[in-house]
Amino acid sequence: MRKCLTTIVIVFAGLQASFTAHALPSFSEQTELACKVCHLNIGELTPTGRQFKLKGYTQGTRVMPFSFTATASVTKVKSTSSSADPSVTMPKNGKPIPEEANLYVAGKLSDHLGGNIKWTASAANTDPLYGSSGVQTGTRVGHDFFLDASDLRFAKQDQVGTNTLAWGVTLNNAPASQDLWNTTPVHTFPYRTSSLLNAWGTGQFGPTTMMDGGLSSQTTGLGIYAMLNDTIYVELSNYFSSSPHLSALQLSGQVNTISANANPYWRLAWNHVKGHHSYMVGTFGMVTHLARDPYVAGSASGKYTDIGLDAQYQHITDTHSLSAQAAYIHEQVDWGARSVGRSHDNPSGNLSTFKTKLTYDYARTYGSSVFYFKTNGSTDNLYWSYNAAATTGACNQTNSMLAYCSATGTPKTSGMGLELYYAPQPNVHIALQQTYYKNFLGGSTFIDNTSGNNRAASDNNLTYLYITYAH
């Protein structure tokens, strides 16, 4: 690992030395504002940044709306000893890779129309490889091109009596990507995670709810939103299934397919900004009708009801800044009687997730974050548990899409971590994430699905070092 870290630091130093221009992305050119005015961290919006998004990315003058970012990284999981073949099940572990590139069409299109459209080319995709028994043994690490979380808006601001009403319409492809705060899915902390984790079948925070990334780049959402006096925010949206034939618009491999035209998303928040301080408390949620579970062949459809509570606090100055976020999501799932004995123990179940983080930033150049996460849910042995003879459930031994299985039949996962970052220039961001696990998929131990061997939760302890360049 030390050799890999040394290699990537040398690469980073060379890249930094080659950055002779201080060119900023299109949003900064459009508004003629420094990046730090709208962003506290690489992905966290300030009150000014939230206003810019609320008003449809239309503030300022029209400029060429194209921006580009590229990320190189090293992802290192603590131990691969439980794997049948670590070079296959976790390819590129501990090796520097050009992780992904992003092309944006982002900014003001007219006085009331703007957007943030993002295409991603990933070097770590999620196409599975299978062993002779049908169990996933790894992934092909190659290129995957898709329309990432994107948002197109029509926005206006009107006076209603003595009140100011900012309102608009959003068209997007990832539930909650349109939200203004960094507590809801898609733009929540960590603002960047390892793409290799998805390729390895390992979520950084364990199992997550359906709306927490489960529908990103797989749906089309249309909604209306409004902010009254910069205090009360409300949004109502609905999501529809995207066309599976538009390969440039979706992720490759297995995806979630919604089966109904009514998949509502809602958001309600109270916002208050006073001087250097800003506060938010809110709720959000979504009801999703899924055609089938992509992890279970022949599975029944399901109704996923997600309800979330969140809060955010920021104290932002040019020198010392502090921010804190927390979000809780409870998901109730109804699969129906058809699933009992086939893919689930019971016709219904639940899953809950909690994430929180605290960040200190110095002069938009140096920063550190600490974070905590916890997932729990109902026991479902047929779905979660490892069984060498199983032919159904997510951990079956015929065509399983999961790399790891539970030893207790529950999704229980918890841990904590830290992130250190350095921004030598506004368009360069270097960060080191370290994640430590107390529990993973049920407890302090779980099962490696490729071999049937026990694996300690701490074996998944994760180091992620990356650099992102924006132009």
MOKAUR-V232688 format. One record per residue. N is the residue number from 1. SS is DSSP state (H for helix, E for strand, - for the rest). OMEGA is omega in whole degrees, -180 to 180 (none if undefined). D_CENTER is the distance of its C-alpha to the mean C-alpha in whole Angstrom. Layout:
{{N;SS;OMEGA;D_CENTER} {N;SS;OMEGA;D_CENTER}}
//
This chain:
{{1;-;-179;26} {2;H;179;28} {3;H;179;29} {4;H;179;26} {5;H;179;25} {6;H;-180;28} {7;H;-176;28} {8;H;175;24} {9;H;177;26} {10;H;177;29} {11;H;180;27} {12;H;-179;25} {13;H;178;28} {14;H;178;29} {15;H;-178;27} {16;H;-179;27} {17;H;-177;31} {18;H;-178;30} {19;-;-177;29} {20;-;-179;32} {21;-;177;30} {22;-;-179;28} {23;-;-179;27} {24;-;177;24} {25;-;-171;22} {26;H;179;23} {27;H;-179;22} {28;H;176;24} {29;H;-177;27} {30;H;-176;27} {31;H;-174;27} {32;-;178;29} {33;-;176;27} {34;-;-179;26} {35;H;-175;22} {36;H;179;22} {37;H;-176;24} {38;H;-177;20} {39;E;172;18} {40;-;179;18} {41;-;-178;16} {42;-;-178;14} {43;-;-174;11} {44;-;-177;13} {45;E;170;16} {46;-;175;19} {47;H;178;22} {48;H;178;23} {49;H;179;19} {50;H;177;19} {51;H;179;22} {52;H;179;22} {53;H;179;19} {54;H;-176;21} {55;-;168;24} {56;-;179;22} {57;-;-172;22} {58;-;180;25} {59;-;-179;27} {60;-;-179;29} {61;-;179;31} {62;-;176;30} {63;-;173;29} {64;-;-170;28} {65;-;-174;24} {66;E;174;23} {67;E;-177;21} {68;E;172;19} {69;E;177;17} {70;E;-177;17} {71;E;170;16} {72;E;-173;18} {73;E;167;17} {74;E;174;18} {75;E;-177;17} {76;E;174;19} {77;E;-170;19} {78;-;-174;22} {79;-;175;24} {80;-;-171;25} {81;-;-178;28} {82;-;-172;27} {83;-;175;26} {84;-;178;29} {85;-;-175;28} {86;H;-178;26} {87;H;178;26} {88;H;-176;25} {89;H;178;22} {90;-;-178;21} {91;-;178;22} {92;-;179;21} {93;-;178;21} {94;-;-178;22} {95;-;175;23} {96;-;178;22} {97;E;166;20} {98;E;-166;19} {99;E;180;16} {100;E;173;15} {101;E;-178;16} {102;E;175;15} {103;E;-178;18} {104;E;161;18} {105;E;-166;20} {106;E;176;20} {107;E;-176;22} {108;E;177;25} {109;-;174;27} {110;-;-177;30} {111;-;-177;31} {112;-;-176;28} {113;E;178;26} {114;E;-178;23} {115;E;175;19} {116;E;-176;16} {117;E;-171;16} {118;E;171;14} {119;E;-178;15} {120;E;170;14} {121;E;-176;16} {122;E;177;15} {123;-;180;17} {124;-;-176;15} {125;-;-171;15} {126;-;176;15} {127;-;-174;19} {128;E;168;21} {129;E;-178;24} {130;E;175;26} {131;-;-177;29} {132;-;180;33} {133;-;-179;32} {134;-;-179;29} {135;-;178;26} {136;E;-180;23} {137;E;180;24} {138;E;180;22} {139;E;175;20} {140;-;178;21} {141;-;-178;20} {142;-;-177;20} {143;-;-180;19} {144;E;-176;17} {145;E;-177;17} {146;E;174;15} {147;E;-179;14} {148;-;-178;11} {149;-;-173;9} {150;-;-173;13} {151;E;175;15} {152;E;-172;19} {153;E;162;21} {154;E;-174;25} {155;E;177;26} {156;E;173;29} {157;E;-177;30} {158;E;172;33} {159;E;177;36} {160;E;-172;37} {161;-;177;40} {162;-;-176;39} {163;E;175;35} {164;E;-179;33} {165;E;171;30} {166;E;-176;27} {167;E;180;26} {168;E;178;24} {169;E;-180;23} {170;E;171;19} {171;E;-175;19} {172;E;-177;15} {173;-;179;13} {174;-;-178;10} {175;-;179;11} {176;-;177;10} {177;-;-179;9} {178;-;-175;13} {179;-;-175;13} {180;-;-174;15} {181;-;-176;14} {182;-;178;11} {183;-;-179;11} {184;-;-178;10} {185;-;179;6} {186;-;-178;4} {187;-;177;6} {188;-;177;7} {189;-;-3;8} {190;-;-173;8} {191;-;171;7} {192;-;176;8} {193;-;-177;8} {194;-;175;10} {195;H;179;10} {196;H;178;13} {197;H;177;12} {198;H;179;11} {199;H;180;14} {200;H;-178;16} {201;-;-178;15} {202;-;175;13} {203;-;-177;10} {204;-;-179;10} {205;-;-179;11} {206;-;-180;12} {207;-;179;13} {208;-;-180;10} {209;-;-176;12} {210;-;-177;12} {211;-;-180;10} {212;-;178;7} {213;-;-177;6} {214;-;-178;9} {215;-;-178;11} {216;-;179;9} {217;-;-180;11} {218;-;-176;14} {219;E;172;15} {220;E;-177;17} {221;E;178;17} {222;E;-177;20} {223;E;177;21} {224;E;-177;23} {225;E;178;22} {226;E;175;25} {227;E;-179;25} {228;E;177;28} {229;-;-179;30} {230;-;-176;27} {231;-;-178;27} {232;E;180;26} {233;E;178;23} {234;E;177;22} {235;E;172;21} {236;E;-180;21} {237;E;174;20} {238;E;-176;20} {239;E;-179;18} {240;E;180;20} {241;E;175;20} {242;-;179;19} {243;-;179;22} {244;-;-178;22} {245;-;-179;24} {246;-;-172;22} {247;H;-179;21} {248;H;-178;19} {249;H;-174;17} {250;-;173;15} {251;-;175;14} {252;-;176;17} {253;-;-178;18} {254;-;178;17} {255;-;174;15} {256;-;-179;16} {257;E;178;18} {258;E;-169;19} {259;-;-177;23} {260;-;179;24} {261;-;-180;24} {262;-;176;24} {263;-;-170;20} {264;E;175;20} {265;E;179;17} {266;E;180;19} {267;E;176;18} {268;E;-177;21} {269;E;171;21} {270;E;-174;24} {271;E;178;23} {272;E;178;26} {273;E;179;27} {274;E;-178;30} {275;-;-180;30} {276;-;-175;28} {277;E;172;26} {278;E;-175;24} {279;E;174;23} {280;E;166;21} {281;E;-176;21} {282;E;176;19} {283;E;179;18} {284;E;179;16} {285;E;-178;16} {286;E;172;16} {287;E;-176;19} {288;E;174;18} {289;E;-175;21} {290;E;-179;20} {291;E;179;22} {292;E;175;22} {293;-;-178;20} {294;-;179;19} {295;-;-176;19} {296;-;179;23} {297;-;178;25} {298;-;-177;28} {299;-;178;25} {300;-;175;26} {301;-;-179;24} {302;E;175;22} {303;E;-177;22} {304;E;179;19} {305;E;-178;19} {306;E;177;16} {307;E;-176;17} {308;E;172;16} {309;E;-177;17} {310;E;179;16} {311;E;179;18} {312;E;174;18} {313;E;176;21} {314;E;168;21} {315;E;-170;24} {316;-;172;24} {317;-;179;27} {318;-;-176;28} {319;-;-176;29} {320;E;179;27} {321;E;-180;24} {322;E;176;22} {323;E;179;19} {324;E;178;18} {325;E;174;15} {326;E;179;15} {327;E;177;14} {328;E;177;15} {329;E;173;14} {330;E;-179;17} {331;E;173;17} {332;E;-177;21} {333;E;176;21} {334;E;179;24} {335;-;-178;25} {336;-;-175;29} {337;H;-178;32} {338;H;-177;31} {339;H;-175;29} {340;E;-179;31} {341;-;178;32} {342;-;-179;30} {343;-;-179;27} {344;E;176;27} {345;-;-174;29} {346;-;-179;29} {347;-;-180;28} {348;E;179;26} {349;E;180;23} {350;E;178;21} {351;E;177;18} {352;E;179;17} {353;E;176;14} {354;E;178;14} {355;E;176;12} {356;E;178;14} {357;E;178;15} {358;E;-177;18} {359;E;168;18} {360;E;-179;22} {361;E;177;22} {362;E;172;25} {363;-;-179;26} {364;-;-178;23} {365;-;180;24} {366;E;178;23} {367;E;176;21} {368;E;178;20} {369;E;168;17} {370;E;-177;18} {371;E;180;15} {372;E;-180;16} {373;E;179;14} {374;E;176;16} {375;E;174;16} {376;E;-179;19} {377;E;-177;20} {378;-;178;24} {379;-;180;25} {380;-;-176;25} {381;H;-177;27} {382;H;-179;27} {383;H;-170;24} {384;H;-168;22} {385;E;175;26} {386;-;176;27} {387;-;-175;30} {388;-;-179;32} {389;-;-174;34} {390;-;177;31} {391;-;178;31} {392;-;-179;28} {393;-;-177;25} {394;-;-178;22} {395;-;180;24} {396;-;-175;27} {397;-;178;29} {398;-;-179;29} {399;-;-176;26} {400;-;175;23} {401;-;-176;20} {402;-;179;19} {403;-;-176;20} {404;E;-179;20} {405;E;-179;22} {406;E;174;23} {407;-;-176;27} {408;-;-179;27} {409;-;179;25} {410;-;179;23} {411;-;-173;19} {412;-;180;20} {413;E;177;17} {414;E;179;17} {415;E;-179;17} {416;E;180;17} {417;E;179;17} {418;E;174;17} {419;E;174;16} {420;E;180;19} {421;E;-178;19} {422;E;179;21} {423;E;-178;22} {424;E;176;25} {425;E;-179;25} {426;-;-177;23} {427;-;178;21} {428;E;-179;21} {429;E;178;18} {430;E;-176;19} {431;E;175;17} {432;E;176;17} {433;E;173;15} {434;E;-179;17} {435;E;-180;16} {436;E;-177;19} {437;E;171;19} {438;E;177;22} {439;E;174;21} {440;E;179;19} {441;-;170;19} {442;-;-178;22} {443;E;-178;24} {444;-;173;25} {445;E;176;25} {446;E;-172;24} {447;E;171;25} {448;E;-174;24} {449;-;-179;25} {450;-;-175;26} {451;-;-174;29} {452;-;-179;29} {453;-;173;29} {454;E;180;28} {455;E;179;25} {456;E;177;25} {457;H;-179;22} {458;H;176;22} {459;H;180;23} {460;H;178;19} {461;-;-163;19} {462;E;171;17} {463;E;-179;18} {464;E;-179;15} {465;E;-176;17} {466;E;172;16} {467;E;177;18} {468;E;178;17} {469;E;-179;19} {470;E;178;19} {471;-;none;22}}
//
